[in-house]
Amino acid sequence: MRRTMAPKQDVEGAVTAPMMGKIISVMVKKGDHVKAGQIVCILEAMKMENEITTPKAGTVQEVCVFEGSSVSEGETLFVIS
C-alpha cells in the first residue's frame, strides 16, 4: 500500500522528508522539469511506501538523496526552483 505525502517545506524550494525512512526509488534527476504534485521519490517507512511529491512546478536544482539513502524527518531530499 502506498500513501502520497506532501512534505513540509522550510527552505524555499526544498522538498523534505515528512518522516524518517529509506529512499527506495528516485524518479527525477538534476535539470528535470517537474509539475506541482509530481511524485519525485518513494520513501519506505514502517513497511509502508510513501510517495513524496513536489509542492510546486519548477526545475530540479539539486538531488540530495539516492536509492538506499536513510533519511531523517525534515531532511532535504530535493531543491526545486
PDB file of N, CA, C and O in Angstrom:
ATOM      1  N   MET A   1       0.842  -1.172   0.000  1.00  0.00           N
ATOM      2  CA  MET A   1       0.000   0.000   0.000  1.00  0.00           C
ATOM      3  C   MET A   1       0.889   1.238   0.000  1.00  0.00           C
ATOM      4  O   MET A   1       1.879   1.284   0.730  1.00  0.00           O
ATOM      5  N   ARG A   2       0.553   2.236  -0.804  1.00  0.00           N
ATOM      6  CA  ARG A   2       1.312   3.484  -0.875  1.00  0.00           C
ATOM      7  C   ARG A   2       0.442   4.636  -0.428  1.00  0.00           C
ATOM      8  O   ARG A   2      -0.768   4.660  -0.656  1.00  0.00           O
ATOM      9  N   ARG A   3       1.101   5.604   0.222  1.00  0.00           N
ATOM     10  CA  ARG A   3       0.425   6.843   0.603  1.00  0.00           C
ATOM     11  C   ARG A   3       1.168   7.986  -0.068  1.00  0.00           C
ATOM     12  O   ARG A   3       2.388   7.927  -0.221  1.00  0.00           O
ATOM     13  N   THR A   4       0.452   9.018  -0.467  1.00  0.00           N
ATOM     14  CA  THR A   4       1.083  10.202  -1.027  1.00  0.00           C
ATOM     15  C   THR A   4       1.272  11.205   0.096  1.00  0.00           C
ATOM     16  O   THR A   4       0.324  11.570   0.790  1.00  0.00           O
ATOM     17  N   MET A   5       2.526  11.647   0.263  1.00  0.00           N
ATOM     18  CA  MET A   5       2.864  12.566   1.345  1.00  0.00           C
ATOM     19  C   MET A   5       3.288  13.907   0.754  1.00  0.00           C
ATOM     20  O   MET A   5       4.193  13.955  -0.078  1.00  0.00           O
ATOM     21  N   ALA A   6       2.657  14.975   1.165  1.00  0.00           N
ATOM     22  CA  ALA A   6       3.095  16.310   0.800  1.00  0.00           C
ATOM     23  C   ALA A   6       4.078  16.751   1.878  1.00  0.00           C
ATOM     24  O   ALA A   6       3.679  16.987   3.018  1.00  0.00           O
ATOM     25  N   PRO A   7       5.370  16.864   1.525  1.00  0.00           N
ATOM     26  CA  PRO A   7       6.368  17.170   2.541  1.00  0.00           C
ATOM     27  C   PRO A   7       6.286  18.596   3.059  1.00  0.00           C
ATOM     28  O   PRO A   7       5.756  19.486   2.395  1.00  0.00           O
ATOM     29  N   LYS A   8       6.824  18.795   4.264  1.00  0.00           N
ATOM     30  CA  LYS A   8       6.961  20.141   4.824  1.00  0.00           C
ATOM     31  C   LYS A   8       7.970  20.892   3.961  1.00  0.00           C
ATOM     32  O   LYS A   8       8.813  20.281   3.304  1.00  0.00           O
ATOM     33  N   GLN A   9       7.877  22.209   3.966  1.00  0.00           N
ATOM     34  CA  GLN A   9       8.796  22.998   3.164  1.00  0.00           C
ATOM     35  C   GLN A   9       9.277  24.184   3.989  1.00  0.00           C
ATOM     36  O   GLN A   9       8.583  25.196   4.083  1.00  0.00           O
ATOM     37  N   ASP A  10      10.467  24.066   4.590  1.00  0.00           N
ATOM     38  CA  ASP A  10      11.021  25.121   5.431  1.00  0.00           C
ATOM     39  C   ASP A  10      11.870  26.094   4.618  1.00  0.00           C
ATOM     40  O   ASP A  10      11.772  27.307   4.808  1.00  0.00           O
ATOM     41  N   VAL A  11      12.692  25.581   3.724  1.00  0.00           N
ATOM     42  CA  VAL A  11      13.556  26.395   2.876  1.00  0.00           C
ATOM     43  C   VAL A  11      12.872  26.512   1.524  1.00  0.00           C
ATOM     44  O   VAL A  11      12.346  25.526   1.009  1.00  0.00           O
ATOM     45  N   GLU A  12      12.875  27.707   0.946  1.00  0.00           N
ATOM     46  CA  GLU A  12      12.208  27.895  -0.331  1.00  0.00           C
ATOM     47  C   GLU A  12      12.743  26.915  -1.366  1.00  0.00           C
ATOM     48  O   GLU A  12      13.946  26.863  -1.624  1.00  0.00           O
ATOM     49  N   GLY A  13      11.848  26.147  -1.951  1.00  0.00           N
ATOM     50  CA  GLY A  13      12.220  25.192  -2.985  1.00  0.00           C
ATOM     51  C   GLY A  13      12.657  23.835  -2.482  1.00  0.00           C
ATOM     52  O   GLY A  13      12.876  22.928  -3.286  1.00  0.00           O
ATOM     53  N   ALA A  14      12.792  23.663  -1.167  1.00  0.00           N
ATOM     54  CA  ALA A  14      13.248  22.377  -0.622  1.00  0.00           C
ATOM     55  C   ALA A  14      12.079  21.409  -0.484  1.00  0.00           C
ATOM     56  O   ALA A  14      11.019  21.764   0.032  1.00  0.00           O
ATOM     57  N   VAL A  15      12.286  20.193  -0.949  1.00  0.00           N
ATOM     58  CA  VAL A  15      11.347  19.097  -0.715  1.00  0.00           C
ATOM     59  C   VAL A  15      11.990  18.270   0.386  1.00  0.00           C
ATOM     60  O   VAL A  15      13.084  17.736   0.202  1.00  0.00           O
ATOM     61  N   THR A  16      11.320  18.158   1.531  1.00  0.00           N
ATOM     62  CA  THR A  16      11.914  17.496   2.693  1.00  0.00           C
ATOM     63  C   THR A  16      11.175  16.210   3.045  1.00  0.00           C
ATOM     64  O   THR A  16      10.025  16.009   2.655  1.00  0.00           O
ATOM     65  N   ALA A  17      11.857  15.349   3.785  1.00  0.00           N
ATOM     66  CA  ALA A  17      11.267  14.084   4.217  1.00  0.00           C
ATOM     67  C   ALA A  17      10.226  14.344   5.305  1.00  0.00           C
ATOM     68  O   ALA A  17      10.537  15.000   6.299  1.00  0.00           O
ATOM     69  N   PRO A  18       9.002  13.848   5.142  1.00  0.00           N
ATOM     70  CA  PRO A  18       7.964  14.054   6.151  1.00  0.00           C
ATOM     71  C   PRO A  18       8.145  13.153   7.375  1.00  0.00           C
ATOM     72  O   PRO A  18       7.519  13.375   8.411  1.00  0.00           O
ATOM     73  N   MET A  19       8.999  12.143   7.252  1.00  0.00           N
ATOM     74  CA  MET A  19       9.267  11.201   8.346  1.00  0.00           C
ATOM     75  C   MET A  19      10.588  10.505   8.051  1.00  0.00           C
ATOM     76  O   MET A  19      11.101  10.581   6.934  1.00  0.00           O
ATOM     77  N   MET A  20      11.136   9.827   9.056  1.00  0.00           N
ATOM     78  CA  MET A  20      12.369   9.096   8.803  1.00  0.00           C
ATOM     79  C   MET A  20      12.042   7.815   8.041  1.00  0.00           C
ATOM     80  O   MET A  20      10.954   7.255   8.177  1.00  0.00           O
ATOM     81  N   GLY A  21      13.005   7.363   7.236  1.00  0.00           N
ATOM     82  CA  GLY A  21      12.795   6.153   6.458  1.00  0.00           C
ATOM     83  C   GLY A  21      13.930   5.927   5.486  1.00  0.00           C
ATOM     84  O   GLY A  21      15.021   6.473   5.646  1.00  0.00           O
ATOM     85  N   LYS A  22      13.662   5.117   4.476  1.00  0.00           N
ATOM     86  CA  LYS A  22      14.663   4.753   3.477  1.00  0.00           C
ATOM     87  C   LYS A  22      14.113   5.071   2.091  1.00  0.00           C
ATOM     88  O   LYS A  22      12.975   4.728   1.773  1.00  0.00           O
ATOM     89  N   ILE A  23      14.927   5.728   1.273  1.00  0.00           N
ATOM     90  CA  ILE A  23      14.540   6.040  -0.101  1.00  0.00           C
ATOM     91  C   ILE A  23      14.662   4.758  -0.922  1.00  0.00           C
ATOM     92  O   ILE A  23      15.741   4.170  -0.999  1.00  0.00           O
ATOM     93  N   ILE A  24      13.562   4.326  -1.536  1.00  0.00           N
ATOM     94  CA  ILE A  24      13.634   3.097  -2.330  1.00  0.00           C
ATOM     95  C   ILE A  24      13.565   3.365  -3.831  1.00  0.00           C
ATOM     96  O   ILE A  24      13.854   2.477  -4.633  1.00  0.00           O
ATOM     97  N   SER A  25      13.184   4.588  -4.217  1.00  0.00           N
ATOM     98  CA  SER A  25      13.139   4.935  -5.634  1.00  0.00           C
ATOM     99  C   SER A  25      13.244   6.449  -5.791  1.00  0.00           C
ATOM    100  O   SER A  25      12.546   7.202  -5.113  1.00  0.00           O
ATOM    101  N   VAL A  26      14.131   6.890  -6.701  1.00  0.00           N
ATOM    102  CA  VAL A  26      14.259   8.307  -7.049  1.00  0.00           C
ATOM    103  C   VAL A  26      13.810   8.429  -8.498  1.00  0.00           C
ATOM    104  O   VAL A  26      14.342   7.743  -9.371  1.00  0.00           O
ATOM    105  N   MET A  27      12.836   9.295  -8.763  1.00  0.00           N
ATOM    106  CA  MET A  27      12.211   9.363 -10.079  1.00  0.00           C
ATOM    107  C   MET A  27      12.600  10.574 -10.910  1.00  0.00           C
ATOM    108  O   MET A  27      12.146  10.708 -12.046  1.00  0.00           O
ATOM    109  N   VAL A  28      13.435  11.466 -10.365  1.00  0.00           N
ATOM    110  CA  VAL A  28      13.872  12.653 -11.105  1.00  0.00           C
ATOM    111  C   VAL A  28      15.377  12.812 -10.959  1.00  0.00           C
ATOM    112  O   VAL A  28      16.002  12.219 -10.079  1.00  0.00           O
ATOM    113  N   LYS A  29      15.945  13.629 -11.846  1.00  0.00           N
ATOM    114  CA  LYS A  29      17.370  13.941 -11.757  1.00  0.00           C
ATOM    115  C   LYS A  29      17.553  15.446 -11.919  1.00  0.00           C
ATOM    116  O   LYS A  29      16.630  16.152 -12.325  1.00  0.00           O
ATOM    117  N   LYS A  30      18.734  15.923 -11.602  1.00  0.00           N
ATOM    118  CA  LYS A  30      19.034  17.351 -11.706  1.00  0.00           C
ATOM    119  C   LYS A  30      18.743  17.829 -13.126  1.00  0.00           C
ATOM    120  O   LYS A  30      19.141  17.198 -14.106  1.00  0.00           O
ATOM    121  N   GLY A  31      18.043  18.954 -13.214  1.00  0.00           N
ATOM    122  CA  GLY A  31      17.705  19.537 -14.506  1.00  0.00           C
ATOM    123  C   GLY A  31      16.326  19.156 -15.028  1.00  0.00           C
ATOM    124  O   GLY A  31      15.833  19.773 -15.972  1.00  0.00           O
ATOM    125  N   ASP A  32      15.696  18.149 -14.430  1.00  0.00           N
ATOM    126  CA  ASP A  32      14.352  17.744 -14.855  1.00  0.00           C
ATOM    127  C   ASP A  32      13.338  18.830 -14.506  1.00  0.00           C
ATOM    128  O   ASP A  32      13.448  19.491 -13.474  1.00  0.00           O
ATOM    129  N   HIS A  33      12.356  19.000 -15.377  1.00  0.00           N
ATOM    130  CA  HIS A  33      11.240  19.910 -15.104  1.00  0.00           C
ATOM    131  C   HIS A  33      10.142  19.087 -14.439  1.00  0.00           C
ATOM    132  O   HIS A  33       9.819  17.993 -14.902  1.00  0.00           O
ATOM    133  N   VAL A  34       9.569  19.605 -13.359  1.00  0.00           N
ATOM    134  CA  VAL A  34       8.523  18.889 -12.621  1.00  0.00           C
ATOM    135  C   VAL A  34       7.271  19.752 -12.498  1.00  0.00           C
ATOM    136  O   VAL A  34       7.336  20.981 -12.519  1.00  0.00           O
ATOM    137  N   LYS A  35       6.136  19.081 -12.369  1.00  0.00           N
ATOM    138  CA  LYS A  35       4.850  19.752 -12.168  1.00  0.00           C
ATOM    139  C   LYS A  35       4.514  19.733 -10.683  1.00  0.00           C
ATOM    140  O   LYS A  35       5.019  18.888  -9.944  1.00  0.00           O
ATOM    141  N   ALA A  36       3.679  20.642 -10.245  1.00  0.00           N
ATOM    142  CA  ALA A  36       3.212  20.633  -8.854  1.00  0.00           C
ATOM    143  C   ALA A  36       2.490  19.317  -8.594  1.00  0.00           C
ATOM    144  O   ALA A  36       1.640  18.904  -9.382  1.00  0.00           O
ATOM    145  N   GLY A  37       2.828  18.663  -7.494  1.00  0.00           N
ATOM    146  CA  GLY A  37       2.199  17.400  -7.141  1.00  0.00           C
ATOM    147  C   GLY A  37       2.816  16.176  -7.784  1.00  0.00           C
ATOM    148  O   GLY A  37       2.351  15.060  -7.555  1.00  0.00           O
ATOM    149  N   GLN A  38       3.859  16.365  -8.589  1.00  0.00           N
ATOM    150  CA  GLN A  38       4.516  15.227  -9.247  1.00  0.00           C
ATOM    151  C   GLN A  38       5.275  14.390  -8.221  1.00  0.00           C
ATOM    152  O   GLN A  38       5.904  14.938  -7.316  1.00  0.00           O
ATOM    153  N   ILE A  39       5.219  13.081  -8.357  1.00  0.00           N
ATOM    154  CA  ILE A  39       5.954  12.173  -7.471  1.00  0.00           C
ATOM    155  C   ILE A  39       7.430  12.224  -7.852  1.00  0.00           C
ATOM    156  O   ILE A  39       7.787  12.017  -9.011  1.00  0.00           O
ATOM    157  N   VAL A  40       8.297  12.506  -6.852  1.00  0.00           N
ATOM    158  CA  VAL A  40       9.736  12.598  -7.118  1.00  0.00           C
ATOM    159  C   VAL A  40      10.522  11.440  -6.514  1.00  0.00           C
ATOM    160  O   VAL A  40      11.622  11.132  -6.974  1.00  0.00           O
ATOM    161  N   CYS A  41       9.966  10.795  -5.484  1.00  0.00           N
ATOM    162  CA  CYS A  41      10.632   9.626  -4.911  1.00  0.00           C
ATOM    163  C   CYS A  41       9.654   8.840  -4.054  1.00  0.00           C
ATOM    164  O   CYS A  41       8.565   9.307  -3.721  1.00  0.00           O
ATOM    165  N   ILE A  42      10.081   7.622  -3.705  1.00  0.00           N
ATOM    166  CA  ILE A  42       9.306   6.764  -2.813  1.00  0.00           C
ATOM    167  C   ILE A  42      10.125   6.568  -1.542  1.00  0.00           C
ATOM    168  O   ILE A  42      11.288   6.167  -1.595  1.00  0.00           O
ATOM    169  N   LEU A  43       9.508   6.854  -0.409  1.00  0.00           N
ATOM    170  CA  LEU A  43      10.135   6.716   0.905  1.00  0.00           C
ATOM    171  C   LEU A  43       9.452   5.568   1.641  1.00  0.00           C
ATOM    172  O   LEU A  43       8.236   5.582   1.831  1.00  0.00           O
ATOM    173  N   GLU A  44      10.235   4.577   2.055  1.00  0.00           N
ATOM    174  CA  GLU A  44       9.678   3.464   2.822  1.00  0.00           C
ATOM    175  C   GLU A  44       9.864   3.751   4.304  1.00  0.00           C
ATOM    176  O   GLU A  44      10.971   4.030   4.765  1.00  0.00           O
ATOM    177  N   ALA A  45       8.764   3.678   5.036  1.00  0.00           N
ATOM    178  CA  ALA A  45       8.792   3.893   6.486  1.00  0.00           C
ATOM    179  C   ALA A  45       7.808   2.921   7.121  1.00  0.00           C
ATOM    180  O   ALA A  45       6.643   2.867   6.727  1.00  0.00           O
ATOM    181  N   MET A  46       8.268   2.164   8.089  1.00  0.00           N
ATOM    182  CA  MET A  46       7.429   1.195   8.795  1.00  0.00           C
ATOM    183  C   MET A  46       6.702   0.262   7.813  1.00  0.00           C
ATOM    184  O   MET A  46       5.511  -0.011   7.965  1.00  0.00           O
ATOM    185  N   LYS A  47       7.439  -0.217   6.810  1.00  0.00           N
ATOM    186  CA  LYS A  47       6.950  -1.162   5.794  1.00  0.00           C
ATOM    187  C   LYS A  47       5.857  -0.582   4.899  1.00  0.00           C
ATOM    188  O   LYS A  47       5.155  -1.328   4.216  1.00  0.00           O
ATOM    189  N   MET A  48       5.709   0.748   4.898  1.00  0.00           N
ATOM    190  CA  MET A  48       4.754   1.430   4.017  1.00  0.00           C
ATOM    191  C   MET A  48       5.546   2.231   2.998  1.00  0.00           C
ATOM    192  O   MET A  48       6.560   2.839   3.341  1.00  0.00           O
ATOM    193  N   GLU A  49       5.095   2.240   1.747  1.00  0.00           N
ATOM    194  CA  GLU A  49       5.718   3.047   0.708  1.00  0.00           C
ATOM    195  C   GLU A  49       4.955   4.361   0.601  1.00  0.00           C
ATOM    196  O   GLU A  49       3.745   4.371   0.372  1.00  0.00           O
ATOM    197  N   ASN A  50       5.673   5.473   0.769  1.00  0.00           N
ATOM    198  CA  ASN A  50       5.077   6.806   0.743  1.00  0.00           C
ATOM    199  C   ASN A  50       5.585   7.560  -0.475  1.00  0.00           C
ATOM    200  O   ASN A  50       6.794   7.682  -0.670  1.00  0.00           O
ATOM    201  N   GLU A  51       4.675   8.064  -1.291  1.00  0.00           N
ATOM    202  CA  GLU A  51       5.042   8.847  -2.465  1.00  0.00           C
ATOM    203  C   GLU A  51       5.318  10.281  -2.021  1.00  0.00           C
ATOM    204  O   GLU A  51       4.459  10.931  -1.426  1.00  0.00           O
ATOM    205  N   ILE A  52       6.517  10.766  -2.312  1.00  0.00           N
ATOM    206  CA  ILE A  52       6.884  12.143  -1.975  1.00  0.00           C
ATOM    207  C   ILE A  52       6.678  12.994  -3.226  1.00  0.00           C
ATOM    208  O   ILE A  52       7.187  12.673  -4.300  1.00  0.00           O
ATOM    209  N   THR A  53       5.927  14.080  -3.074  1.00  0.00           N
ATOM    210  CA  THR A  53       5.557  14.914  -4.217  1.00  0.00           C
ATOM    211  C   THR A  53       6.145  16.320  -4.102  1.00  0.00           C
ATOM    212  O   THR A  53       6.548  16.760  -3.025  1.00  0.00           O
ATOM    213  N   THR A  54       6.181  17.010  -5.238  1.00  0.00           N
ATOM    214  CA  THR A  54       6.671  18.386  -5.255  1.00  0.00           C
ATOM    215  C   THR A  54       5.542  19.339  -4.869  1.00  0.00           C
ATOM    216  O   THR A  54       4.394  19.139  -5.264  1.00  0.00           O
ATOM    217  N   PRO A  55       5.870  20.375  -4.096  1.00  0.00           N
ATOM    218  CA  PRO A  55       4.850  21.346  -3.704  1.00  0.00           C
ATOM    219  C   PRO A  55       4.555  22.371  -4.804  1.00  0.00           C
ATOM    220  O   PRO A  55       3.538  23.061  -4.758  1.00  0.00           O
ATOM    221  N   LYS A  56       5.458  22.465  -5.799  1.00  0.00           N
ATOM    222  CA  LYS A  56       5.287  23.465  -6.859  1.00  0.00           C
ATOM    223  C   LYS A  56       5.957  22.975  -8.134  1.00  0.00           C
ATOM    224  O   LYS A  56       6.763  22.045  -8.111  1.00  0.00           O
ATOM    225  N   ALA A  57       5.612  23.612  -9.239  1.00  0.00           N
ATOM    226  CA  ALA A  57       6.255  23.316 -10.517  1.00  0.00           C
ATOM    227  C   ALA A  57       7.608  24.012 -10.565  1.00  0.00           C
ATOM    228  O   ALA A  57       7.804  25.039  -9.915  1.00  0.00           O
ATOM    229  N   GLY A  58       8.533  23.462 -11.326  1.00  0.00           N
ATOM    230  CA  GLY A  58       9.843  24.085 -11.471  1.00  0.00           C
ATOM    231  C   GLY A  58      10.864  23.122 -12.039  1.00  0.00           C
ATOM    232  O   GLY A  58      10.523  22.123 -12.673  1.00  0.00           O
ATOM    233  N   THR A  59      12.127  23.444 -11.798  1.00  0.00           N
ATOM    234  CA  THR A  59      13.247  22.636 -12.273  1.00  0.00           C
ATOM    235  C   THR A  59      14.003  22.089 -11.076  1.00  0.00           C
ATOM    236  O   THR A  59      14.240  22.806 -10.104  1.00  0.00           O
ATOM    237  N   VAL A  60      14.383  20.816 -11.145  1.00  0.00           N
ATOM    238  CA  VAL A  60      15.156  20.195 -10.069  1.00  0.00           C
ATOM    239  C   VAL A  60      16.567  20.784 -10.104  1.00  0.00           C
ATOM    240  O   VAL A  60      17.311  20.570 -11.062  1.00  0.00           O
ATOM    241  N   GLN A  61      16.931  21.527  -9.053  1.00  0.00           N
ATOM    242  CA  GLN A  61      18.250  22.145  -8.963  1.00  0.00           C
ATOM    243  C   GLN A  61      19.256  21.242  -8.260  1.00  0.00           C
ATOM    244  O   GLN A  61      20.452  21.285  -8.547  1.00  0.00           O
ATOM    245  N   GLU A  62      18.756  20.422  -7.335  1.00  0.00           N
ATOM    246  CA  GLU A  62      19.650  19.568  -6.555  1.00  0.00           C
ATOM    247  C   GLU A  62      18.911  18.307  -6.125  1.00  0.00           C
ATOM    248  O   GLU A  62      17.757  18.360  -5.701  1.00  0.00           O
ATOM    249  N   VAL A  63      19.601  17.169  -6.241  1.00  0.00           N
ATOM    250  CA  VAL A  63      19.095  15.889  -5.734  1.00  0.00           C
ATOM    251  C   VAL A  63      20.018  15.509  -4.584  1.00  0.00           C
ATOM    252  O   VAL A  63      21.208  15.276  -4.797  1.00  0.00           O
ATOM    253  N   CYS A  64      19.492  15.446  -3.385  1.00  0.00           N
ATOM    254  CA  CYS A  64      20.303  15.238  -2.176  1.00  0.00           C
ATOM    255  C   CYS A  64      20.300  13.789  -1.692  1.00  0.00           C
ATOM    256  O   CYS A  64      20.972  13.475  -0.710  1.00  0.00           O
ATOM    257  N   VAL A  65      19.561  12.902  -2.356  1.00  0.00           N
ATOM    258  CA  VAL A  65      19.443  11.504  -1.925  1.00  0.00           C
ATOM    259  C   VAL A  65      19.617  10.573  -3.118  1.00  0.00           C
ATOM    260  O   VAL A  65      19.587  11.001  -4.272  1.00  0.00           O
ATOM    261  N   PHE A  66      19.796   9.306  -2.816  1.00  0.00           N
ATOM    262  CA  PHE A  66      19.867   8.267  -3.842  1.00  0.00           C
ATOM    263  C   PHE A  66      19.140   7.042  -3.309  1.00  0.00           C
ATOM    264  O   PHE A  66      18.833   6.963  -2.120  1.00  0.00           O
ATOM    265  N   GLU A  67      18.867   6.092  -4.185  1.00  0.00           N
ATOM    266  CA  GLU A  67      18.181   4.877  -3.747  1.00  0.00           C
ATOM    267  C   GLU A  67      19.008   4.191  -2.671  1.00  0.00           C
ATOM    268  O   GLU A  67      20.208   3.976  -2.841  1.00  0.00           O
ATOM    269  N   GLY A  68      18.366   3.854  -1.576  1.00  0.00           N
ATOM    270  CA  GLY A  68      19.047   3.221  -0.452  1.00  0.00           C
ATOM    271  C   GLY A  68      19.427   4.189   0.657  1.00  0.00           C
ATOM    272  O   GLY A  68      19.851   3.762   1.731  1.00  0.00           O
ATOM    273  N   SER A  69      19.280   5.502   0.408  1.00  0.00           N
ATOM    274  CA  SER A  69      19.602   6.502   1.436  1.00  0.00           C
ATOM    275  C   SER A  69      18.654   6.382   2.618  1.00  0.00           C
ATOM    276  O   SER A  69      17.448   6.207   2.438  1.00  0.00           O
ATOM    277  N   SER A  70      19.194   6.476   3.824  1.00  0.00           N
ATOM    278  CA  SER A  70      18.372   6.602   5.028  1.00  0.00           C
ATOM    279  C   SER A  70      18.229   8.088   5.307  1.00  0.00           C
ATOM    280  O   SER A  70      19.216   8.823   5.279  1.00  0.00           O
ATOM    281  N   VAL A  71      17.002   8.537   5.578  1.00  0.00           N
ATOM    282  CA  VAL A  71      16.758   9.957   5.806  1.00  0.00           C
ATOM    283  C   VAL A  71      16.029  10.171   7.126  1.00  0.00           C
ATOM    284  O   VAL A  71      15.312   9.297   7.612  1.00  0.00           O
ATOM    285  N   SER A  72      16.232  11.352   7.689  1.00  0.00           N
ATOM    286  CA  SER A  72      15.561  11.760   8.924  1.00  0.00           C
ATOM    287  C   SER A  72      14.404  12.681   8.580  1.00  0.00           C
ATOM    288  O   SER A  72      14.376  13.274   7.502  1.00  0.00           O
ATOM    289  N   GLU A  73      13.454  12.802   9.490  1.00  0.00           N
ATOM    290  CA  GLU A  73      12.341  13.726   9.293  1.00  0.00           C
ATOM    291  C   GLU A  73      12.884  15.139   9.106  1.00  0.00           C
ATOM    292  O   GLU A  73      13.727  15.591   9.881  1.00  0.00           O
ATOM    293  N   GLY A  74      12.401  15.834   8.078  1.00  0.00           N
ATOM    294  CA  GLY A  74      12.814  17.203   7.820  1.00  0.00           C
ATOM    295  C   GLY A  74      14.055  17.341   6.957  1.00  0.00           C
ATOM    296  O   GLY A  74      14.409  18.454   6.569  1.00  0.00           O
ATOM    297  N   GLU A  75      14.727  16.236   6.647  1.00  0.00           N
ATOM    298  CA  GLU A  75      15.940  16.283   5.819  1.00  0.00           C
ATOM    299  C   GLU A  75      15.573  16.673   4.386  1.00  0.00           C
ATOM    300  O   GLU A  75      14.567  16.208   3.851  1.00  0.00           O
ATOM    301  N   THR A  76      16.397  17.529   3.767  1.00  0.00           N
ATOM    302  CA  THR A  76      16.148  17.955   2.392  1.00  0.00           C
ATOM    303  C   THR A  76      16.439  16.810   1.431  1.00  0.00           C
ATOM    304  O   THR A  76      17.509  16.202   1.475  1.00  0.00           O
ATOM    305  N   LEU A  77      15.467  16.524   0.559  1.00  0.00           N
ATOM    306  CA  LEU A  77      15.603  15.471  -0.441  1.00  0.00           C
ATOM    307  C   LEU A  77      15.946  16.051  -1.810  1.00  0.00           C
ATOM    308  O   LEU A  77      16.798  15.526  -2.527  1.00  0.00           O
ATOM    309  N   PHE A  78      15.263  17.149  -2.161  1.00  0.00           N
ATOM    310  CA  PHE A  78      15.439  17.807  -3.454  1.00  0.00           C
ATOM    311  C   PHE A  78      15.300  19.306  -3.257  1.00  0.00           C
ATOM    312  O   PHE A  78      14.698  19.762  -2.284  1.00  0.00           O
ATOM    313  N   VAL A  79      15.866  20.077  -4.196  1.00  0.00           N
ATOM    314  CA  VAL A  79      15.642  21.523  -4.226  1.00  0.00           C
ATOM    315  C   VAL A  79      15.055  21.832  -5.599  1.00  0.00           C
ATOM    316  O   VAL A  79      15.635  21.482  -6.627  1.00  0.00           O
ATOM    317  N   ILE A  80      13.900  22.490  -5.604  1.00  0.00           N
ATOM    318  CA  ILE A  80      13.167  22.841  -6.820  1.00  0.00           C
ATOM    319  C   ILE A  80      13.120  24.363  -6.936  1.00  0.00           C
ATOM    320  O   ILE A  80      12.832  25.059  -5.963  1.00  0.00           O
ATOM    321  N   SER A  81      13.407  24.873  -8.142  1.00  0.00           N
ATOM    322  CA  SER A  81      13.271  26.335  -8.322  1.00  0.00           C
ATOM    323  C   SER A  81      12.457  26.623  -9.565  1.00  0.00           C
ATOM    324  O   SER A  81      12.227  27.786  -9.897  1.00  0.00           O
TER     325      SER A  81
END
